[in-house]
Amino acid sequence: MKTAISFLLPLFLASSVYAHGHVANVTIGGETFKGAFPFGDGTPSTEGVVRNVKDNSPVHFSDTGGALTCGLMASAVKDVAVGKAGEVMQFAWNDGGNWIHDTGPLLSYMCRCTNGDCTTFDTSTAKWFKIDEQARVHTGARVNVTIPRTLKAGPYIVRHEIIALHLASKNNVDGVEFYPSCLQLNVTGDGTDEPADDDLVAFPGGYTDDDPGLLVDPYGLKSQSSYKFPGPALAALVETSSGAGKARRPRRTPRQVHPHRVLSRLLGTRRCPLRHPQPSIHRQIGESSMKKRSGERYRPRHYSRMMRGLGFKGLR
């Protein structure tokens, strides 16, 4: 089930000329890891932790060759970032300055590098699970994404993307601009969770050409309109990591409540008079019915009748 959110759309038309960008760096646990500057017509760089792309141009739904996975002609790099499960990854987008594209969702996925080495892993074979979905105005601020707290440690690639909707329409999916990036990451920690099979998708394949989150006219949306994120729902392990869906402890039934508690509630006191007799009790039940014997508790006889009437037997 897809998540509905409030999607704010101030239409900064001038920002569309600054539409293209890449992830310049990623900060995790206070340490900043360098991205890779687009290689253009030169040789792809192997420096950094984010897979190197040819340029800042957008990817379109109909593009082939795996561009929708990690970007145009994306190539692996030799470094790997390190982050502990539960830590926040801060993605800094850059287009020569701060990314100031006007609007669109930010989606993040992860896949495990099944060969054990993300620097050589072939992402065309990857199975991705969604870990985060956000929608906000892009003002150049860093994007915060949390590594699932209970995720099993190991080598992963984080596919973090911006989907720009400034040219989107209800009848042309190729008006949507995708800006995917792939971070090579080694996750540490003592988590044990892995994604379920039905949480996994491939790219291309994770989006459809009739997805309502892509076939949308952003200029026709109201300022507080409801928007559905494209792609799959968040993986189940993300819900577990956030604490959602935990079973609540069942409430006790009346028959499970200790007799002393029932009695204190009936009398409107905080302490049961059978366990904690006080002088004020004499005014409630009468002096004549209270007898105190050395080493014994107060035991008014009509209390016993009351408790038997409630179904409690064997009180001594």
Backbone torsions as a table, in degrees:
resi	resn	phi	psi	omega
1	MET	NA	127.0	-175.8
2	LYS	-81.7	152.6	-175.3
3	THR	-87.6	133.7	175.2
4	ALA	-98.0	135.8	-179.5
5	ILE	-136.5	169.3	173.0
6	SER	-85.6	125.1	-170.9
7	PHE	-117.6	103.7	-175.4
8	LEU	-85.8	134.9	-175.2
9	LEU	-133.3	71.9	168.0
10	PRO	-71.1	130.0	-169.8
11	LEU	-95.2	87.1	178.4
12	PHE	-86.0	87.4	-174.0
13	LEU	-60.0	-34.0	-177.7
14	ALA	-64.9	-24.8	-175.3
15	SER	-71.2	-16.7	-176.7
16	SER	-65.5	-19.6	178.9
17	VAL	-77.3	-11.4	176.9
18	TYR	-107.0	43.1	-166.9
19	ALA	-76.9	-15.3	-166.3
20	HIS	-112.0	141.1	-178.2
21	GLY	-165.0	178.7	179.9
22	HIS	-146.8	167.5	178.1
23	VAL	-82.5	113.8	-176.9
24	ALA	-80.0	-36.5	178.2
25	ASN	-163.0	164.7	179.6
26	VAL	-133.9	131.7	178.6
27	THR	-110.7	128.3	179.9
28	ILE	-135.3	124.6	177.4
29	GLY	58.3	32.9	178.5
30	GLY	87.2	-7.7	179.0
31	GLU	-104.9	132.1	-179.2
32	THR	-100.5	127.3	179.6
33	PHE	-108.3	134.6	-175.9
34	LYS	-76.0	138.7	172.8
35	GLY	-82.6	-157.4	179.4
36	ALA	-131.7	127.6	179.9
37	PHE	-73.8	137.6	-179.2
38	PRO	-51.0	138.0	-172.5
39	PHE	-87.6	-11.1	177.1
40	GLY	59.2	-128.1	-179.6
41	ASP	-90.7	3.3	-179.1
42	GLY	-90.4	-157.3	-179.7
43	THR	-93.3	134.6	179.5
44	PRO	-57.1	137.5	177.5
45	SER	-81.2	147.1	175.6
46	THR	-104.7	5.3	180.0
47	GLU	-81.3	152.7	175.6
48	GLY	94.3	-178.2	-177.3
49	VAL	-115.1	-6.7	178.6
50	VAL	-105.0	130.2	-177.1
51	ARG	-57.1	134.9	-173.5
52	ASN	-75.8	133.7	178.1
53	VAL	-113.2	161.9	-176.2
54	LYS	-66.4	-49.8	179.5
55	ASP	-155.9	-175.1	-175.8
56	ASN	-87.0	6.9	-176.8
57	SER	-65.4	151.2	179.4
58	PRO	-74.8	158.7	172.8
59	VAL	-102.4	142.7	178.9
60	HIS	-111.3	160.1	-174.3
61	PHE	-55.7	-37.6	-175.5
62	SER	-85.5	-2.2	-179.8
63	ASP	-64.8	142.6	-179.4
64	THR	-110.9	179.9	176.6
65	GLY	83.6	13.6	176.0
66	GLY	83.2	9.1	-178.4
67	ALA	-62.5	-30.0	-178.1
68	LEU	-72.4	-13.2	-178.7
69	THR	-77.7	-60.3	-175.7
70	CYS	-129.0	2.5	-179.1
71	GLY	116.5	173.4	-175.9
72	LEU	-63.9	118.2	176.6
73	MET	51.8	39.0	-177.4
74	ALA	-62.2	137.9	179.6
75	SER	-130.0	150.9	-177.4
76	ALA	-67.3	154.9	176.8
77	VAL	-119.0	168.0	-171.2
78	LYS	-89.5	-13.3	-176.4
79	ASP	-102.1	159.3	-179.4
80	VAL	-135.2	128.9	175.0
81	ALA	-74.8	161.1	179.0
82	VAL	-126.9	132.9	178.4
83	GLY	-150.6	144.0	178.8
84	LYS	-88.4	142.3	176.6
85	ALA	-53.8	129.8	-177.5
86	GLY	100.3	-14.6	178.4
87	GLU	-80.5	160.2	-179.0
88	VAL	-95.7	133.2	172.4
89	MET	-98.8	127.8	178.5
90	GLN	-108.5	113.8	-178.4
91	PHE	-95.7	127.1	177.9
92	ALA	-107.5	109.6	178.5
93	TRP	-86.7	147.3	-174.8
94	ASN	-145.6	138.4	175.6
95	ASP	-131.8	33.2	-172.6
96	GLY	103.9	-16.4	174.2
97	GLY	-154.5	-153.1	174.3
98	ASN	-76.5	144.5	176.8
99	TRP	-66.8	123.6	-179.4
100	ILE	-128.3	29.7	176.0
101	HIS	-57.2	147.3	-168.4
102	ASP	-71.5	-46.6	-173.9
103	THR	-163.1	161.5	178.7
104	GLY	141.5	159.8	-177.2
105	PRO	-76.5	154.1	172.1
106	LEU	-113.6	121.6	-176.0
107	LEU	-122.9	144.2	-179.5
108	SER	-133.4	135.6	-179.9
109	TYR	-128.4	162.7	172.5
110	MET	-135.3	151.2	170.7
111	CYS	-138.1	150.3	177.3
112	ARG	-87.0	136.6	175.8
113	CYS	-79.0	97.4	-170.7
114	THR	-68.5	-14.9	176.4
115	ASN	-87.5	-1.9	178.2
116	GLY	85.3	-2.1	-176.4
117	ASP	-142.1	105.6	-177.0
118	CYS	-70.6	-16.8	-179.9
119	THR	-74.7	-13.4	178.7
120	THR	-125.7	2.4	-174.2
121	PHE	-69.7	136.0	178.7
122	ASP	-89.0	108.2	-175.6
123	THR	-72.1	-10.3	176.6
124	SER	-68.4	-17.0	178.2
125	THR	-100.9	2.8	-172.5
126	ALA	-72.0	148.2	171.5
127	LYS	-117.4	117.4	-169.8
128	TRP	-102.8	148.2	172.3
129	PHE	-129.1	139.9	-175.1
130	LYS	-80.1	131.9	-179.9
131	ILE	-114.9	-13.5	-176.6
132	ASP	-161.2	146.8	174.1
133	GLU	-147.2	128.0	-178.2
134	GLN	-135.9	154.4	172.3
135	ALA	-138.2	124.2	-178.0
136	ARG	-163.5	168.8	174.4
137	VAL	-76.1	133.0	-178.9
138	HIS	-87.6	110.7	-177.5
139	THR	-112.5	5.9	-177.3
140	GLY	98.1	-6.2	178.7
141	ALA	-69.0	154.3	177.4
142	ARG	-64.6	150.5	179.8
143	VAL	-103.5	122.7	-178.3
144	ASN	-96.4	127.3	178.4
145	VAL	-134.2	130.3	-177.2
146	THR	-94.1	132.4	171.3
147	ILE	-69.0	127.5	-178.2
148	PRO	-50.3	130.7	-171.8
149	ARG	-62.4	-33.0	-175.5
150	THR	-102.1	11.4	-176.9
151	LEU	-66.2	138.6	177.3
152	LYS	-64.2	136.6	-179.2
153	ALA	-65.3	154.3	177.5
154	GLY	147.8	-173.1	-178.4
155	PRO	-86.1	128.8	-178.5
156	TYR	-136.9	160.8	167.0
157	ILE	-116.6	132.6	177.8
158	VAL	-101.2	116.4	176.3
159	ARG	-94.6	102.7	-178.1
160	HIS	-111.4	127.1	-174.4
161	GLU	-139.7	153.5	167.6
162	ILE	-107.2	133.6	173.2
163	ILE	-110.2	114.1	-177.8
164	ALA	-91.0	129.5	-175.0
165	LEU	-111.7	12.8	-174.2
166	HIS	-68.3	-19.9	176.7
167	LEU	-113.3	11.5	-178.3
168	ALA	-73.8	158.1	176.0
169	SER	-148.7	172.9	-177.5
170	LYS	-81.5	-5.8	-177.3
171	ASN	-131.9	12.8	-179.4
172	ASN	-147.2	98.5	-176.5
173	VAL	-67.8	-22.6	-179.7
174	ASP	-76.6	-0.9	171.9
175	GLY	-77.2	-13.8	179.8
176	VAL	-80.1	137.9	177.9
177	GLU	-109.3	125.0	179.1
178	PHE	-104.3	136.7	176.1
179	TYR	-127.1	79.8	-179.3
180	PRO	-84.2	150.6	174.1
181	SER	-140.4	153.7	-178.4
182	CYS	-128.7	115.1	179.2
183	LEU	-96.0	128.1	174.7
184	GLN	-86.7	122.3	-169.1
185	LEU	-138.9	135.3	170.9
186	ASN	-104.1	116.4	-178.4
187	VAL	-91.7	130.2	176.7
188	THR	-110.3	175.0	180.0
189	GLY	121.0	-179.5	-176.4
190	ASP	-111.2	21.7	177.8
191	GLY	-65.9	158.1	-178.8
192	THR	-127.9	-3.3	-173.9
193	ASP	-79.1	140.9	173.4
194	GLU	-127.1	154.5	-179.1
195	PRO	-68.1	147.1	174.5
196	ALA	-73.3	155.0	-178.3
197	ASP	-58.8	-36.7	-177.6
198	ASP	-79.5	0.5	173.6
199	ASP	-93.4	-7.0	-171.8
200	LEU	-92.6	139.3	175.9
201	VAL	-136.1	165.5	176.3
202	ALA	-111.9	159.5	171.6
203	PHE	-128.8	122.6	-0.8
204	PRO	-65.3	158.6	179.4
205	GLY	125.5	-21.7	-178.8
206	GLY	-71.8	-22.2	178.0
207	TYR	-119.0	153.2	176.3
208	THR	-116.1	158.5	-176.6
209	ASP	-75.5	-3.0	175.8
210	ASP	-116.9	19.2	-179.2
211	ASP	-66.7	124.2	-178.7
212	PRO	-64.3	-18.7	176.5
213	GLY	-77.8	-12.0	178.2
214	LEU	-109.0	-41.1	177.6
215	LEU	-83.5	81.5	-174.4
216	VAL	-146.2	143.5	174.3
217	ASP	-99.7	99.0	-174.8
218	PRO	-63.6	-26.6	-178.9
219	TYR	-79.0	-12.6	177.5
220	GLY	-94.5	-5.6	180.0
221	LEU	-80.2	145.5	175.0
222	LYS	-77.7	163.4	-174.5
223	SER	-63.9	-26.5	178.5
224	GLN	-116.9	38.5	-177.0
225	SER	-74.4	158.7	177.0
226	SER	-91.1	129.5	-177.1
227	TYR	-124.0	138.7	178.5
228	LYS	-105.1	125.2	179.9
229	PHE	-64.2	142.0	175.1
230	PRO	-75.3	163.3	177.2
231	GLY	84.0	-168.4	-177.6
232	PRO	-74.6	171.3	174.1
233	ALA	-75.0	166.1	174.3
234	LEU	-58.6	142.8	179.8
235	ALA	-63.1	150.2	-177.7
236	ALA	-59.7	-34.1	-178.6
237	LEU	-67.2	-23.2	176.0
238	VAL	-69.5	-40.9	177.7
239	GLU	-63.5	-39.9	178.3
240	THR	-64.5	-42.7	-178.4
241	SER	-64.2	-32.6	-177.8
242	SER	-83.9	-5.4	178.6
243	GLY	90.4	0.5	-179.9
244	ALA	-74.4	148.9	173.1
245	GLY	79.8	7.4	178.7
246	LYS	-69.2	140.6	-178.8
247	ALA	-70.5	137.5	177.5
248	ARG	-87.2	149.8	176.9
249	ARG	-67.5	129.6	-178.8
250	PRO	-62.9	144.4	179.1
251	ARG	-76.2	145.9	178.6
252	ARG	-69.2	146.5	173.6
253	THR	-86.7	162.4	-179.6
254	PRO	-54.7	-34.4	-178.0
255	ARG	-71.6	-16.8	179.4
256	GLN	-90.1	-13.0	-178.5
257	VAL	-75.8	135.1	-179.0
258	HIS	-63.5	141.8	-177.7
259	PRO	-54.0	-37.9	-179.0
260	HIS	-61.3	-36.4	180.0
261	ARG	-70.2	-39.7	177.8
262	VAL	-59.9	-43.6	-177.7
263	LEU	-64.9	-42.5	-179.2
264	SER	-65.6	-34.0	178.3
265	ARG	-69.1	-40.0	179.9
266	LEU	-62.5	-35.8	-178.0
267	LEU	-88.8	-6.5	179.5
268	GLY	72.4	27.5	179.0
269	THR	-111.6	160.2	178.6
270	ARG	-84.1	-24.1	-176.2
271	ARG	-123.2	137.8	-179.2
272	CYS	-70.5	130.0	-178.9
273	PRO	-67.0	-21.0	178.0
274	LEU	-71.4	-33.7	-179.4
275	ARG	-94.1	-35.3	-174.8
276	HIS	-129.2	71.3	-179.6
277	PRO	-63.9	138.5	179.0
278	GLN	-131.7	156.3	179.9
279	PRO	-57.5	-30.5	-176.8
280	SER	-65.6	-21.2	-180.0
281	ILE	-64.9	-29.8	-179.8
282	HIS	-58.6	-34.9	-178.8
283	ARG	-74.9	-23.0	-177.2
284	GLN	-84.4	-35.9	-172.9
285	ILE	-120.2	-3.8	176.6
286	GLY	96.2	139.0	-177.8
287	GLU	-63.2	-35.7	-171.6
288	SER	-67.2	-24.6	-176.3
289	SER	-90.3	-1.3	-177.4
290	MET	-107.4	120.0	177.1
291	LYS	-127.5	131.8	-178.3
292	LYS	-113.1	123.3	176.4
293	ARG	-114.4	148.1	-174.1
294	SER	-58.5	129.3	177.3
295	GLY	77.5	2.6	-179.1
296	GLU	-118.8	160.4	176.6
297	ARG	-83.2	161.0	169.9
298	TYR	-64.0	136.4	-179.3
299	ARG	-143.1	75.5	178.3
300	PRO	-61.0	134.1	-174.1
301	ARG	-66.6	-34.0	-177.2
302	HIS	-76.2	-13.4	169.1
303	TYR	-64.1	-43.4	-179.3
304	SER	-61.4	-41.1	177.9
305	ARG	-63.4	-38.6	179.8
306	MET	-63.2	-44.8	-177.5
307	MET	-68.2	-38.0	176.6
308	ARG	-63.0	-34.7	179.1
309	GLY	-67.2	-25.4	178.0
310	LEU	-88.0	0.4	177.3
311	GLY	96.5	7.5	178.9
312	PHE	-96.3	128.9	-176.8
313	LYS	-124.8	159.1	174.1
314	GLY	79.1	17.9	177.9
315	LEU	-69.2	134.3	-178.7
316	ARG	-120.2	NA	NA
